[in-house]
């Protein structure tokens, strides 16, 4: 049972943090607002139990509020007010020949034609597989040795997936500034759609939609872009794609209507992780079921990336994600429609796995500080790299209601490759 | 190609924050002290809470232990709560007001469990007061009794949190005993309907073959009745008087609160220049 005091504290915290951040940086479009509004809304939805998923205990809710507060306090402390609005105007970098200055990026973008051909090969393979498998089973098998990437795991992990995501981020930022031709962005979008169809997953498309909105708002706030009606029309395409894919996947398992499926799974997807974290807290005991991993889970993606190389030196090396997946990988019944929930346990799972309650406090604070540093850097120097990092961190901060994506290598690869590929900054500070 | 250059003044950096902290050191230390001392006082003043826990292992779902025909099929949940109908049955009972009402009636006058505010009921007639008391008591029981299913091991953890640890221990023992009896009784009541039905048919039947079949069925029902009455769950972890309180965890509360206090203190110091600016702006506007 959730006491009324929880709602009072929740509303008070969100209002206070949003207003303080606004006062501090002079804009409502900042990481603190995104984080608080998103987290606050879904904490509220989770507490009123809309689709019958078991409600987490009040102690767990206090932990969520602790993380929310630590993130916001860390973020607000370092927020700066760099008003570069007057120096900018929409399309002011349009004539800057970015690609001729940056040959490596140009080569990388042309390489995406090869990515497209590889994806077409897997797409054809996936269509063949789908004639004998239902979408649910296909999706379940997709990353296993029996899935569509059978025998091509290294290609998937070290080229295909990073290439698709990195190109999307770079071309998105480039199109925002008007310094990268739209054809590169269209190719990146086609690739990400193909990739989504191959894996039958929505996350890549959701990422495009969210990152476009987040990036647009930051650019709009810095007076670097103007709102045009056609942007809204373009945005509808991926949303329709996600809806169609969701219905295609779930309609096999359920006789419900399309709207029911969307409503149920949207709420499930974004509120069940709170219950899942509560489940973890009450079923897994420290030093019995697991030991604190200190920093390893927080930086799990680096381990995941380096694992094949480390194994050459230490054959018995076991990355921390494997033991975490043993706990969160199993399908669990969380009540209501969430009868086979797995994997998404909020970012608090990773923080708690690292250092318990102290981990939640410290890592949330560090995350808040990092987001603010990216935000300040962008406002001081709106370079391609800075906007990519800002969009990525903001996206991951709102998606942290589901899980800590830095557990996976793709996030670190985006940061690393974006740095290498866009190191030629637009602005150089005197 | 001319290089775009923008000169931006750094009006804030980490050194500014440290300098501001040094300037406002008294405020900085005061905020931390308020949080630190406040947390110590709080942990000393607040009533301790003790938790008694027990783990039960429900009987495996089989024909002998469940009346529910819909046993779990290849991992699909049919009850919407647990895969296991026996666990489901226990959980439904634990959540039911009818079951909790037994404890309200039994412990109505026990101050360790229910502390009714007499003034609250003074202006109400006896039946309204009784209804309100029942409502409050069930709400209180829902708060102090906690249960959680471990779907990996098919066990249920039941815990009771109270201010008196000895009473909590006695209460949980009684709770488990009552739970077992209650579920067994419910199961038997349900099967007795079937039993009466078959007895009635046997009486009216003249065909010896049908009679033989019905008697066999009756025997089966009798056997099941016996099993259902004795096979509900077994206690894996017995309740024990707790040695340590669960609330307040003094060390953790003090460390965490002081740490949070220091973070808030940093934030407050970083806000001072902005708030001063706003204050001066408002002052100028007014003058």
Interface residues (C-beta under 8 A of the other chain):
Chain A: X1 X20 X23 X24 X52 X57 X69 X70 X73 X74 X76 X77 X78 X79 X80 X81 X82 X84 X87 X93 X96 X97 X101 X282 X283 X330 X331 X332 X333 X335 X336 X339 X340 X357 X358 X361 X365 X380 X381 X426 X427 X428 X429 X430
Chain B: X1 X3 X4 X5 X6 X7 X8 X11 X12 X14 X17 X75 X76 X77 X80 X81 X82 X83 X139 X142 X143 X146 X148 X150 X151 X152 X157 X252 X255 X256 X259 X260 X263 X264 X266 X267 X270 X271 X274 X275 X278
